[in-house]
Amino acid sequence: MYAIVDIETTGGHASANGITEIALFIHDGERVVKHFETLINPLQKIPAYITSLTGIDNYMVAGAPLFEDVAATIYELLNDTIFVAHNVNFDYSFVKYHLKVAGYELAEKKLCTVRLSRKIFPGLASYSLGNLCRSLSLPIDNRHRAGGDAKATVKLLEHCIANGGNEHIEQMLKKSSAEQWLPLHLTKADIACLPVAPGVYYFHDTKDKIVYVGKAINIKKRVSSHFTHNDPDRKRQNFLRIICRISFKECATELEAIVLESAEIKRLWPKYNYSQKQPVQKFALYQFEDNRGYLRLAIDKKKKNIPALYCFNLLHEGLVMIKKMAEEFALNEKLCFIDKTPFTETELQLLDPPDLYNTKIKQAIEALEKNLPTFAVMDKGIREAEKLCLLIERGSFWGMGYLPSGTNFTSADDLKIHLNPYADNDTIRNSIYSFVEKNPEKRISLAPANLSFQN
């Protein structure tokens, strides 16, 4: 038995929106045997753009039953049927969610007439319900109302069955088939080609723009999990509606995938990535020599072409660091710009000579470098003839890449010719430090690269 369903709603995802109308036609494969249709009071305002599309307004549903009032009837009609709809995941997610709130657990097989029509009538310009019915000369009335659209979907299902659809339906309903959970624009082949390996995956929308970046230990399994769960939240429903292509970059290890994911989120700023969209590093600690021969430390905005002693996200973090250095090594607060008031004549006379003061500065920098280690993380590569290498220089992430087996190195400079530079951030740095704490045998201490500071 098929239950052909159509609903009208107040919005695009079930967890925050209500159903305003539902229509069900129970079909035995030859004819309709039962029909149920009603407006529903969603207990929330219907947006104006929804009213302009469906014609359903707040006044029309004010006296309609609540979903919980008709939930038992809906569940009884759907029980032991195949849930059919045009873009089935949308309708199913709403009905399942609101039935669950009312105390009923829906777990029926699903059949999407969009995907079914593509198999039986390939090559049409559009598979939206209205355009598809016009292409196939099927009647469709009362458009964008649950009854009219559900009735048109009944005619479409009957037309598909009459044109050899039963064989396709049988295949689509198998447990091993991905047809019941895949987004509209993806095929089983799109999932089948994904590797069972660590890496980073990219979701592309209808304009081929990357809208989400994720990392995985098993790319195929992780991508599938985005679509197989019945989450009613906004992000999942948007994924089901707009994802048209999946691309990926295979990685050698989970750590490489974590680093690459974070770097790509910063580079691409995808619409549906939320957690790592904090600002990039903005400040740095610099050294320079003034016109009196004093080496001076200063916190400034990060410069692209000037080497920094250390970088950090927040100005406060840098001020705390430079104050600690000044206290420990008896540095002059005015020469470090901690105190920005002008020198008095007396203060200038009491300053240490440049040579003596500069020795303190060099000692402070040496101590800083000891506390900001330079090391490589070495791990397996994708191929046997290579090794994955991630470089931390002076406490910050410099970059990563693959080294040919047998590569000799003693300093960061030796590695940089083989590695791709990446922007450092807290997520990457913390992930690498956590990894080497658990796997100390994969850390190799190095001499830092040579740095020349501008005067």
Buried (B, 14 or more C-beta within 10 A) or exposed (E): BBBBBBBBBBBEBBBEBBBBBBBBBBBEEEEBEEBBBBBBBBEBEBEEEBBEEBEBBEEBBEEBBBBBEBBEEBBEBBEEBBBBBBBBBBBBBBBBBBBBEBEBEBEBBBBBBBBBBBBBBEEEEEBEBBEBBEBBEBEBEEBBBBBBBBBBBBBBBBBBBEEEBEEBBEEBBEEEBBBBBBBBBBBEEBBEEBBEBBBBBBBBBEEEEBBBBBBBBBBBEBBBEBBEEBBBBBBBBBBBBBBBBBEBBBBBBBBBBBBBBBBBBBEBEBBBBEEBEEEEBEBBBBBBBEEEEBBBBBBBEBEEEEBBBBBBBEEEEBBEBBBEBBEEBEBBBBBBBBEEEEBEEEEEEEBBEBEEBBEBBEBBBEEBBEEBBBBBBBBEBBEEEBBBBBBBBBBBBBBBBBBEEEBEBEBBBBBBEBBEEBBBBBBBBEBBBEBBEEEEEBBBEBEBBEEEBEE
